[in-house]
Structures are given as C-alpha cells and as structure tokens.
Amino acid sequence: QVVLGNSSIVETLLKGKVGINTAAPTAYLHLPACTAAADTASLKIPPGVVATSPVAGNIEADNNHIYWTNAAGTRLQLDNAP
C-alpha cells in the first residue's frame, strides 16, 4: 500500500509510468476512461482564477473557458465557447 499526501512525506518521486485504476499504464500518467455515471470524469479541472502571468505548460480554467499555455508563454483557449 502506498499513501501519498501524508504530512510526513516531504517529497515523493515516481519513476516510470503511473496508472490510476489501471494495472498496466502505457503513458507517464495513465488515467482511466470516464463512464456515463456522474462524478467519473478521468480528469477534472475546477474553474478558478487563471494565473496573472502565463506559465508554460499550465492548464487552467476560469468560469468561462479552459486554457493551455504553450512553451512560448502564449495562453491558448482550448474550448470553443464564445
């Protein structure tokens, strides 16, 4: 059994591929497929306030849009909502 998030753990290094609810992950982070049932999303990004300055690699959401910031520091809107 592995417990992450314990206050006594200062740093946790995971090497190789990590799977959540999968026995044989095929990516560095392998998430399960979602189902039609409520609260089974593979990845959930709650809306909040996006960073004041874009940070390369960030994925963020506000109350209207989802954003990703590329390596050049350009924040791109990922959804097609107006």
N, C-alpha and C positions, 0 to 999 in steps of 0.2 A: 504494500500500500504506500502510495506517495501522497503527501499532503502539501499543497502549495498555499502560500498566503499566511502561514504561521508567523507570528511576530518575532519568533526566534530565528527565522531564516533571513539572513541579510542579503544573500544573492543566490539565485538558482540558475544554473547553466544547463540547458537541454541541448544535447548534441545529436545530430541526425534529424530524422523525421519524427514529428509528433502527430499523433492522431487522437481526436476526441470522438469517442464512441466508434472507433474502428480498430481492428486488430492489426491491419497491415497498411499503414499510411503510405501514400505514394507522392507526397509533397512535404515541404518543410513544416507546413501546418495544414493538416487534412481535416476538414470539417464534415460532419455527416450531412446527408441530404435532408432538406426540410420535408415535412408532411403537410397534409391539408388541415391537420388539427391546429388549434390555437396554441400559441407560445412554443412552436417547434422550429423557429427560424434557425438556419445554420449560423448566421451572423447577425447581430442586432446592434445598430449604432443609434443610440437615442439622440434626439435633437438637443442641441445646446447652443453655445456661443462659439463661433469659429475663432481660431487664433487671430490675434491682431495682425501679426505678420505671418505670411505663408511660410510653412516649413516643408521642405521637400519630403515626399513620401506620406505626408499626413492624409488621412481620410477623415472628413468631418461632416457633420450635419447640423443645420440650423432648423428652424421651424418650417422652412420652405424648400430647401434644396440639400443635395448631397454633393460634396466636393472632394476632389483629389488634387494634391499639389505635386507637379512634376519636378524633375531634377533641376530644372531651370528656375524653380520657385514660382511658377505660374499656377494659380489656383484655377482648376477647371471644374465646371458644373457637370456632374455626371447624369443627372436626371433631365428629362425634357419638359419639366413643368415650367410654366411661364415665369 
